[in-house]
Amino acid sequence: MAPRSFSFLGLIALVIALGGCAFAASPALTLGGARNAAGEALRLSERGSQLVGIGYAVISVQNHSNPEQRRLLAIRSSKLDAYRALAEQVFGQYLDADTTIGEMMIEDDRFRARVEGVIYGARLVSIEPVGDDSYQTTLSLDQHVVQDLRALYLGYFAHTGNPS
């Protein structure tokens, strides 16, 4: 098989792996909840030039013995996930993939994704329970702030070198 075919297979595996992560992060998300999130994102984007970040967290997996503390940790986690989603839209996502091939078969396929950046000026739109065991947080960011963030990011790396 040609090296180009292995790259294509790696790309397909990455899409499947990252797609699976989205569902694994929010197992209690219902179809109705996903429609509501998509509708909210569309409504926000129609009001102006805004980016929308939606984050999810599961309550039962939070590391605390007190149920109320687990709930608060899930709310905080969903907010951080929403900030990550905004940073991903503003700055992009760094992807690193390695594939090991032996005897013309894939032996090992590894992917790593990283998002790096500073978000300021985000507006908290909502924090809502989704199902019985999850929270969803929605943040919005004005487009003019996005331009400022990108300019600061590029200016920072112009002085320090390329991000890696």
C-alpha positions, -999 to 999 in steps of 0.1 A, spaced: 0 0 0 14 35 -9 23 60 19 -5 82 7 -30 54 15 -17 52 50 -21 90 55 -57 87 43 -64 57 66 -48 77 95 -71 107 87 -102 85 87 -91 69 120 -86 104 135 -121 115 124 -136 84 140 -115 87 172 -124 124 177 -160 118 168 -162 90 194 -147 114 220 -176 138 215 -201 111 223 -181 96 251 -178 129 269 -216 133 271 -233 99 273 -264 114 289 -269 138 261 -303 132 244 -312 139 208 -335 167 221 -306 182 241 -284 182 210 -311 199 189 -316 225 216 -278 232 217 -277 235 180 -307 258 180 -291 280 207 -258 282 188 -277 292 156 -298 318 175 -266 333 190 -248 334 157 -278 351 140 -276 380 165 -242 391 152 -208 379 146 -203 356 175 -186 323 182 -204 298 204 -187 272 226 -207 244 242 -193 222 269 -205 191 287 -196 172 318 -210 141 336 -219 145 373 -214 109 384 -177 107 372 -166 137 393 -141 128 420 -159 137 453 -179 118 479 -205 145 484 -232 145 456 -237 183 457 -200 188 454 -199 164 424 -227 185 408 -207 218 413 -176 201 399 -196 190 368 -208 226 363 -172 239 365 -160 211 342 -187 219 316 -177 255 317 -140 247 311 -151 224 282 -170 253 267 -139 275 270 -119 248 253 -144 247 225 -141 285 220 -102 283 221 -104 255 195 -125 278 172 -103 309 177 -68 293 176 -73 260 160 -63 226 172 -28 210 172 -29 174 160 -1 149 163 -4 114 148 20 85 147 14 52 128 37 22 131 35 -4 104 51 -38 105 47 -66 80 25 -43 59 -1 -40 87 -8 -12 111 6 -22 145 0 10 164 -19 42 156 -17 71 181 -33 105 180 -29 135 203 -48 167 201 -40 199 220 -56 233 221 -37 263 234 -47 299 238 -62 326 260 -99 335 259 -112 367 274 -145 385 270 -166 354 267 -202 358 278 -219 330 298 -252 322 280 -264 293 300 -256 264 324 -283 237 321 -288 201 333 -290 176 304 -307 144 314 -302 132 349 -264 131 350 -249 159 329 -245 196 325 -242 218 294 -226 252 294 -229 276 265 -205 306 261 -205 332 233 -176 354 221 -180 385 199 -162 384 166 -142 416 174 -128 400 205 -118 370 184 -97 393 161 -80 408 192 -72 374 206 -57 362 173 -36 394 170 -23 389 205 -16 352 199 3 359 167 22 388 183 32 366 212 46 339 189 63 364 167 85 372 197 89 337 212 90 315 182 65 290 167 39 273 190 45 235 194 
